[in-house]
Amino acid sequence: MKAFALVASLGLLGAVPAMAATPSVANVFNLRVNNSANSGNRATGDIIVWGANDVAPPAGAPGAYVYGVSGTCPLGRTCDSFATDPDWVRQILFERDMTALPHQYFASRPYDASLTGSWRIYLSTDPGFGSSTVLQTPALGVVGAMPFVTSMTVSSSGLTPSVTWSLPSSSTSIDQMRVRVFDNSHPTTVEPRYGTANSFEQANQIFQSAALGGTSFTLPAGLLSYGTHYSIAVDLNHLRADGSTSSRSASYFDFTPVDPATLPAGVSNIALPTVTPVPTTSGLLAGPVYNFHVDNVSANSVTFIDPVVATGFSYRTGAGDPNFRTVQIASNVGDGLYEVWAWNGSGWLEVASNLAAGTSFDFVAHGYTAGVDRFQIRGIEVSAGVNAFDLTAFVTGLSFMNDGSFTGTMQAITTAVPEPATSLLWLAGAGALLAGGRRRT
């Protein structure tokens, strides 16, 4: 977030108490946040976030514009006038009007131990801040960054998916868990509330669960819609004595509900992957890691797996899994024509080109009499814009040489990542085709 320099013309010198009606708020907050990589345009990594919720203009002026600024005195310094003392660290506030959290005024910056005291917030309908609501957030104090969940699994591709996660070990106590849902298809505009900083968009938070007593949650009916792209966050919170959050991790993954009407005949479900969050997209070319555990795969049936990726995929069985026999590319993205590559023991060999969506390729029929333990699908155009975070963006059908379990992986191939060693892993489950479940990242 952009800092600002208060000028002496502002009324923050505070010699005269405010007499006019001033804005109201529901509460203030100040917390350390550890955001995983996400497609909702939220800052990633270890940051400090502070502000006020449900900011409203005075009752007598319901349509008035409310300006907002903030500042903190770094630890170890003595700060005087907010308007003139250069020791203050000042920052403008932004407003985001989200469905589940309306009219939130906030700011954020990378975590800095010297900025863990209280933040002072000024809210006013006067651009000179002659009459202001002046608030103090709680101090952040000494609190550790919360770790991400170690994995997240979605059990359904429909409108009421169940999310399950595993808790990490943490030196900072995990006092509370919640699930939040964000609408990526209909973002909210984030606007500066002082000065000339640029507006931008973020995913709209449409839901927050109550505090949860266990490591699973089923999203309520009526929340999600087909054709809409969502982000789901699993929050781990450390609380102050008063119950407010002082430190949070938010582990994000993307999800697009699959309309059963778009699935091909004979496909009844999608078993989705387990997600391992990554801390930031900085320096990375793809997103989180996905792992499978699909019980009861069969030599006589096709298992469809669904990852989230870019221009191709590497597939590999897990230890003890039966080998792959066939692959059917169920998703029709880009021009709908794909390449199949097999591993010959030392490198990749193209064994099929222009394989159309919906067509099966049989490794046994092409000389691999024992099946294969790994292969690649290539040829997805960059212009297809397959989302690297969406759990329901691309589906592939697999059959196996024998009955057993599938505990293998899918590995995203991107245009800028050398293959195969440095591509990131993507996992998926068993089930069906996703039609239209992709978007540009």
GIBEL-V183288 format. One record per residue. N is the residue number from 0. RES is the residue in one small letter. PSI is psi in whole degrees, 0 to 359 (NA if undefined). Layout:
n res psi
N RES PSI
N RES PSI
This chain:
n res psi
0 m 151
1 k 132
2 a 169
3 f 164
4 a 114
5 l 138
6 v 160
7 a 342
8 s 344
9 l 154
10 g 22
11 l 7
12 l 338
13 g 22
14 a 331
15 v 127
16 p 146
17 a 134
18 m 329
19 a 162
20 a 142
21 t 165
22 p 158
23 s 160
24 v 160
25 a 316
26 n 169
27 v 162
28 f 158
29 n 112
30 l 157
31 r 129
32 v 133
33 n 97
34 n 132
35 s 170
36 a 141
37 n 163
38 s 14
39 g 7
40 n 36
41 r 140
42 a 136
43 t 162
44 g 201
45 d 111
46 i 166
47 i 133
48 v 132
49 w 164
50 g 206
51 a 143
52 n 147
53 d 55
54 v 132
55 a 143
56 p 169
57 p 149
58 a 328
59 g 352
60 a 67
61 p 338
62 g 9
63 a 147
64 y 132
65 v 120
66 y 153
67 g 131
68 v 166
69 s 166
70 g 160
71 t 150
72 c 117
73 p 147
74 l 137
75 g 356
76 r 159
77 t 119
78 c 140
79 d 239
80 s 129
81 f 325
82 a 332
83 t 337
84 d 119
85 p 350
86 d 336
87 w 138
88 v 113
89 r 147
90 q 136
91 i 157
92 l 148
93 f 152
94 e 135
95 r 125
96 d 90
97 m 153
98 t 313
99 a 354
100 l 75
101 p 147
102 h 52
103 q 126
104 y 129
105 f 166
106 a 162
107 s 160
108 r 160
109 p 146
110 y 134
111 d 118
112 a 337
113 s 351
114 l 34
115 t 15
116 g 196
117 s 147
118 w 136
119 r 133
120 i 131
121 y 127
122 l 133
123 s 150
124 t 356
125 d 120
126 p 342
127 g 359
128 f 36
129 g 323
130 s 117
131 s 151
132 t 122
133 v 124
134 l 153
135 q 126
136 t 161
137 p 152
138 a 148
139 l 316
140 g 197
141 v 105
142 v 137
143 g 161
144 a 136
145 m 139
146 p 163
147 f 158
148 v 151
149 t 338
150 s 155
151 m 136
152 t 136
153 v 130
154 s 353
155 s 149
156 s 4
157 g 208
158 l 350
159 t 62
160 p 151
161 s 133
162 v 131
163 t 143
164 w 164
165 s 138
166 l 141
167 p 167
168 s 144
169 s 130
170 s 339
171 t 128
172 s 140
173 i 104
174 d 342
175 q 148
176 m 140
177 r 162
178 v 133
179 r 150
180 v 136
181 f 138
182 d 109
183 n 338
184 s 337
185 h 74
186 p 166
187 t 147
188 t 130
189 v 119
190 e 139
191 p 145
192 r 21
193 y 144
194 g 204
195 t 22
196 a 154
197 n 147
198 s 161
199 f 177
200 e 146
201 q 157
202 a 142
203 n 119
204 q 120
205 i 352
206 f 143
207 q 129
208 s 165
209 a 168
210 a 136
211 l 145
212 g 355
213 g 177
214 t 41
215 s 155
216 f 137
217 t 125
218 l 140
219 p 153
220 a 147
221 g 355
222 l 315
223 l 156
224 s 148
225 y 145
226 g 3
227 t 139
228 h 131
229 y 157
230 s 138
231 i 131
232 a 134
233 v 118
234 d 133
235 l 121
236 n 141
237 h 130
238 l 150
239 r 174
240 a 331
241 d 3
242 g 354
243 s 156
244 t 130
245 s 338
246 s 140
247 r 142
248 s 143
249 a 112
250 s 113
251 y 148
252 f 158
253 d 153
254 f 130
255 t 115
256 p 141
257 v 121
258 d 120
259 p 333
260 a 342
261 t 355
262 l 146
263 p 162
264 a 137
265 g 354
266 v 124
267 s 343
268 n 166
269 i 124
270 a 118
271 l 167
272 p 172
273 t 135
274 v 132
275 t 113
276 p 151
277 v 148
278 p 330
279 t 154
280 t 356
281 s 120
282 g 0
283 l 157
284 l 1
285 a 181
286 g 221
287 p 172
288 v 138
289 y 138
290 n 150
291 f 151
292 h 95
293 v 111
294 d 154
295 n 44
296 v 158
297 s 151
298 a 347
299 n 15
300 s 166
301 v 131
302 t 125
303 f 133
304 i 146
305 d 107
306 p 195
307 v 109
308 v 203
309 a 272
310 t 357
311 g 176
312 f 142
313 s 136
314 y 140
315 r 140
316 t 160
317 g 174
318 a 128
319 g 356
320 d 152
321 p 154
322 n 158
323 f 140
324 r 310
325 t 158
326 v 134
327 q 122
328 i 106
329 a 328
330 s 134
331 n 92
332 v 155
333 g 228
334 d 0
335 g 13
336 l 136
337 y 165
338 e 146
339 v 130
340 w 136
341 a 154
342 w 126
343 n 12
344 g 337
345 s 348
346 g 177
347 w 138
348 l 127
349 e 123
350 v 350
351 a 143
352 s 157
353 n 36
354 l 121
355 a 150
356 a 138
357 g 354
358 t 139
359 s 147
360 f 127
361 d 113
362 f 323
363 v 317
364 a 344
365 h 27
366 g 354
367 y 79
368 t 337
369 a 8
370 g 190
371 v 150
372 d 357
373 r 152
374 f 172
375 q 146
376 i 127
377 r 176
378 g 9
379 i 124
380 e 145
381 v 325
382 s 344
383 a 336
384 g 39
385 v 127
386 n 128
387 a 9
388 f 354
389 d 120
390 l 347
391 t 40
392 a 339
393 f 132
394 v 138
395 t 140
396 g 135
397 l 143
398 s 162
399 f 163
400 m 329
401 n 170
402 d 158
403 g 209
404 s 157
405 f 114
406 t 24
407 g 198
408 t 161
409 m 143
410 q 121
411 a 134
412 i 122
413 t 164
414 t 333
415 a 0
416 v 125
417 p 146
418 e 150
419 p 350
420 a 323
421 t 6
422 s 151
423 l 151
424 l 144
425 w 138
426 l 160
427 a 176
428 g 202
429 a 135
430 g 281
431 a 185
432 l 140
433 l 125
434 a 126
435 g 13
436 g 52
437 r 157
438 r 164
439 r 137
440 t NA
